[in-house]
Amino acid sequence: RPDTLQVLDPAAARLITQALSEDPPRAPGFGRHGMLELPFPAAAKTGTSQKHRDTWCLGYTSEYTVGVWVGHFSGRSLPGLTGSGGAGPIWRSVMLHLHRRAPGSLPPWPPGVETRRVCAESGRPAGPLCPHPVEEYFASAHPPEGLCLLHPARQAAGAVPAAPAGRPPKISGIRITTPLSGAEFALDPDLPRESQVLHCR
């Protein structure tokens, strides 16, 4: 359409879509197989206002975009209700109904996006000592720089001593490798304390 105005770079928009469609990263906060996991790829985001006055869920596929708001027009609080528990189930039902004849899909990748092998712990380009490298998407104009310094530093310090082939490394004492030193975390006042878990390794 001639009156259409593009306000976001296609590569940035697709990277956001990818982040909002990945189920495993949501597991620490919402668990697996929750309201936002559908039998086809879909991007989704929930929200809960302060004091639980209302909740919302907005999500989309290439075929449909659905937004759901749950609350009182008076602004009265809904104690304990969250976006995933209030608006989320409605969003899920609508999306399943809209895609009942054919599964949904995500937009194709535009030019300007590439994959890079990065360390799952540090997020920097993986080196030969990184135990869990993963493929991640990046804007070609802003690729990750340098190499992972976490695992070479451990090797040099003797935290992960080299071991002969076929034998596990012999480690004395206990060291915290995750979270990284200096990382900061905050409790979400709108989520139950018991569901906010910090995974340590």
N, C-alpha and C positions, 0 to 999 in steps of 0.2 A: 504494500500500500504506500502511496506517495507521502502520506502524513505520518508514517511510522518513524519514530526516533529511537535509535539504538543508544542506550545509556550505559551498558555494561559490555566490556570486552568479551567476545564469545568464549575465549579460552578460560577466562576467570569464571564466567557463568557455569561452564561445564565442570570445572574443578569444584565449585561449590556444590553442584548437583551430585558429583561423585561422593563428596564428603557426607552429604545428607542422605545418601542411599546405602551406605555401608552399615550392615547390621552388627558385626563384631565390636566396633568401637562403642556402640550404645550399651553393650552388655554390662559394664561396670555400674552404670546408673540405672538401667531398666531391666537387666537380665535378658536372656535370649528368648526368642519365640514370643515376644510381646506384641502389643497392638500395632506397632509400626512395621513389623515384618510381614510382608505379603508374599504370596507364591510367585511373584514377579518383581523385577526391580522397580523401585519407586523412591523418590526423594521426599523426606518429611522432616518437619520440625515442630515441636510442641512448646508451649509456654504457659507459665502460671504467674499471675500477678501477685504482688505482695499482699499478705493477709488472705490469700486465696479468694480474692473478689471475683475472679473469672479465670477461665482457662481457654486455650485455643490450640488448634492443630492445623497446620497448612502443609500440603504436600502435592506432588504432581508426578505424572509420567509424561511422555511425549504426547499422549492422547488427551489427558484431562488434568485440570488443576482444581483441587478441592480445598476449601477453607471452612473450618468449623469453629464456632465460638460457643462456649457454655458459661452461663452466669445469670445473675439477676440484674435486670435493668436498674434496680435501685442501688446497685453496688454492694448489696449485702454479702457478707463473707460466706464461703462454702468450705468450712474447715475440713482439712484432709484431702480435698479434691485437687488433683494435679492435671496438667495437660495430657499426660499419657493415660490417666485414669478417667478423665472427664470427656474431653473432646476427642481423644485418641480413638476410643471404640467406635464412635459415630463416624469419624473419618474413615476408619478401616471398613466399616459396613458399606459406606457409599462407594469407596474405591472398588471393593469386590463386586458390587452390583454393576458399576459402570464397565468393568472389565470382564463381565461374566461370559461374554462370547469369545474374547481373545485376550491373552495376557498383555499387560502393559510393557512398555519399553522405555529406555532412556534416550535422550537425543544423541546422535552420533558425535564422535569426537571431532572438534573443528581443528583446522591448522593451528599450529602454535602450542601444541601440547605434546610432551614426550614422557617416556617412563625412564626412571633411574633406579638403580639398585642401591638401597640405603640400609643402614643398620637399624633394626627394629627398636633398639634401646636408645641410641643417641639421635637418630633421625638424620645423621649426616651420611654422605656417600660411604658405602661399606668398604672396609679394607679386608685383607686376607684372614684376619683373626676374628672377624665378626661372626658369632655363632648363628645368628638368625637374620640373615639379610632378606629383605622383601622388596618387591617392585612397587614403586609409588609414582603417581602422576605429578608432573610439574609443568609450569609454563616454560616454554623454551627460552623465553627472555629472562627468566629468573630461576635457573637451575640451582640445586644445592652446591655449595662450594666446599673445597677442602676434602679431607678424609676423616672418617671416624677416629677420634683420638682416645676414645674410652678404652677400647680393647688393646691397642698397642701400649697404652700407659699401664694397663694392668699387667701385661706381659713383662714389661720392663721392670715393674715394681715387684714382680714375683707373685702377684695375686692369683694369676692363672698360669702356673708353671707348665712348661712344655712337658709332654709325656710321650714315652715311646708308643709307636703305633700299636693299637689294640689294647692299650692299658689306659684306664681313666686317670686324670690328673690327681695327684695327691695334694690335698689342700689342708693346711693346719689352721685352726681357728675359724671364726665366722666373720664374713664380710658382707655388708649390704651393697648390692650392685644396682638394685632398683628399689626406690627412686634414686635418681642421681643426687649427689651432694649439692645443696643449695636450692633444690626444687621447693616451690611453695604451693600449698594447697589450701583451699577454703571450704568450709561447710556451707551447703546450700540451705538457707533457712526454710525453703519451701518443700524440702524433701525429708522424709523420716531419717533420723540419725542412724538407725540400724541398717539402712540401705546404702549408706555412704561409706564405702570400703576402700581402703588404700592397699593396693596389691604390692607386696614386698617380695624381693628375691634376694 
